[in-house]
């Protein structure tokens, strides 16, 4: 067992058709966190069916960097204090 952990973070919006393939490709990660930025399809439900941690957020005005930074901030909730990010 490695002393390092792999944590995946992402943002999404209306990505339902890609969730299954994406989730399978991330399966070896120690944690997966997605911030959904307002999907009106079944993206959130599909992610949760894969036991992915999902937060629903609203970013207005839209800024990719803001959404990304919010997503990254949720990963810190599960990392040990001596982790490298």
Secondary structure, 3 states (H helix, E strand, C coil): CCCCCCEEEEEECCCHHHHHHHHHHCCCCCEEEEEECCCCCCHHHHHHHCCCEEEECCCCCCCHHHHHHHHHHHHCCCCCCCCCC
